[in-house]
Amino acid sequence: MSKLNVIVEPGKQEMLYTRTFAAPRDLVYKIYTDPNLVPQWWGPRYLTTYVDKMEVRPGGLWRYVQHDPQGNEYGFHGVYHSLTPSEEIVSTFEFEGMSGHVTLDTVKFEEVDGKTTLIGQSVFQSVADRDGMVESGAESGMVEMMDRLEEILARVSA
């Protein structure tokens, strides 16, 4: 199992992250874009995620809703700006609990020797927005999410 590498440089409006998976990029991309599989890996384990909308095409909308054990609901949504199948996804991300704080996210899938490195960049509207996301525990949530993605890849590859 590889480790998630997160880069947060002081004074910059971006968060960068990488993780390598022992799976071909077509499979990683498929799990990343399949509305039936997203609920199995997107977000921490203690939350239940369902896909409300997922139009995987340029201009398509996406919306995921999570529920915690106490019944609270958390919504997230965005727009797919561009997609190059098995190579790159560019989309926006907004937490509905703090509307108006939108990020532009780019995820690249690079394969070498049957392993895929996921390379992500989230560009925030301000350094304060980025710092707020970091302080809210984004990195630990991303680690758990990527661990869950790796579990699904192992299960599907077996």
C-alpha positions in Angstrom: 0.0 0.0 0.0 1.4 3.4 -1.0 1.1 6.5 1.1 -0.8 9.7 0.2 1.6 12.5 -0.3 0.0 16.0 0.3 1.8 19.2 -0.4 0.5 22.4 1.2 3.0 25.3 0.7 2.6 28.4 2.9 1.1 31.3 1.1 -0.2 29.3 -1.9 -3.8 28.8 -2.9 -3.4 25.2 -3.8 -3.2 21.8 -2.3 -1.4 19.1 -4.3 -1.6 15.3 -3.6 -0.4 12.1 -5.1 -0.9 8.4 -4.5 0.2 5.3 -6.5 -2.1 2.3 -6.8 -1.1 -1.2 -8.0 -3.7 -1.1 -10.8 -4.0 0.1 -14.4 -5.2 3.6 -14.9 -8.3 2.5 -16.9 -9.5 0.7 -13.8 -8.6 3.5 -11.4 -10.5 6.0 -13.7 -13.5 3.7 -13.9 -13.8 3.4 -10.1 -13.4 7.2 -9.9 -16.2 7.9 -12.4 -18.7 5.0 -11.7 -21.7 6.3 -9.7 -22.3 2.8 -8.3 -18.7 2.6 -6.9 -18.2 6.2 -5.7 -20.2 5.6 -2.5 -17.9 2.8 -1.5 -14.8 5.0 -1.3 -15.7 8.7 -1.3 -15.3 10.1 2.2 -14.6 8.7 5.6 -16.0 5.3 6.7 -18.2 6.6 9.4 -20.3 8.5 6.8 -22.7 7.0 4.3 -22.3 8.5 0.9 -24.9 8.4 -1.9 -24.6 9.9 -5.4 -27.5 12.2 -6.1 -26.3 13.3 -9.5 -23.2 12.3 -11.6 -23.2 13.4 -15.2 -19.6 12.4 -16.2 -19.2 14.7 -19.2 -18.0 18.2 -19.9 -20.6 20.5 -18.4 -22.2 17.7 -16.4 -23.2 18.2 -12.8 -22.3 16.0 -9.9 -23.7 16.0 -6.3 -22.9 13.6 -3.4 -24.7 13.6 -0.1 -23.3 12.1 3.1 -25.0 11.2 6.3 -23.4 10.7 9.7 -24.6 8.3 12.4 -26.6 11.1 14.0 -28.6 11.7 10.8 -26.9 14.9 9.8 -26.6 15.5 6.1 -23.6 17.0 4.2 -23.9 17.9 0.5 -21.1 18.5 -2.0 -21.5 19.4 -5.7 -19.7 20.7 -8.7 -19.4 20.8 -12.5 -17.2 18.6 -14.7 -15.3 21.1 -16.9 -13.3 18.6 -19.0 -12.6 14.9 -19.1 -10.0 12.9 -21.0 -11.0 9.3 -20.3 -8.4 7.4 -18.2 -6.2 10.5 -18.2 -7.6 13.6 -16.5 -10.7 15.1 -14.9 -11.1 18.8 -14.3 -14.1 19.8 -12.1 -15.2 22.2 -9.4 -15.9 21.2 -5.8 -18.1 23.0 -3.3 -19.2 22.0 0.2 -22.8 23.1 0.5 -22.3 23.8 4.2 -20.0 26.7 3.2 -21.3 27.8 -0.1 -19.3 30.3 -2.1 -16.0 28.6 -1.4 -15.4 26.8 -4.7 -12.2 24.9 -5.7 -11.0 24.0 -9.2 -9.8 20.4 -9.0 -7.6 18.6 -11.6 -7.0 14.9 -11.2 -4.5 13.1 -13.5 -4.1 9.4 -13.9 -0.5 8.4 -15.0 0.3 4.7 -15.5 3.8 3.3 -15.4 4.5 -0.5 -15.4 0.9 -1.3 -14.6 0.7 1.0 -11.6 -1.3 4.3 -11.6 -0.3 7.5 -9.9 -3.2 9.7 -9.1 -2.0 13.4 -9.2 -4.4 15.9 -7.8 -4.4 19.7 -7.6 -7.1 21.7 -5.8 -6.9 25.5 -6.4 -8.8 27.6 -3.9 -10.1 31.1 -4.3 -7.8 32.3 -1.5 -5.0 31.2 0.8 -7.5 31.6 3.7 -9.9 29.2 2.0 -7.1 26.7 1.4 -5.9 27.0 5.0 -9.4 26.6 6.3 -9.8 23.3 4.4 -6.4 22.1 5.7 -7.4 23.0 9.3 -10.7 21.2 9.0 -8.9 17.9 8.6 -8.9 17.5 4.9 -5.7 15.6 4.8 -6.8 12.8 7.1 -10.1 12.6 5.2 -8.2 12.3 2.0 -6.0 9.6 3.4 -9.0 7.5 4.4 -10.7 8.1 1.1 -7.6 6.9 -0.9 -7.2 3.9 1.4 -10.8 3.0 0.6 -10.2 3.4 -3.1 -7.2 1.1 -2.9 -9.4 -1.5 -1.1 -11.9 -1.5 -3.9 -9.1 -1.7 -6.5 -7.7 -4.8 -4.7 -11.2 -6.4 -4.6 -12.0 -5.7 -8.2 -8.5 -6.8 -9.4 -8.7 -10.1 -7.5 
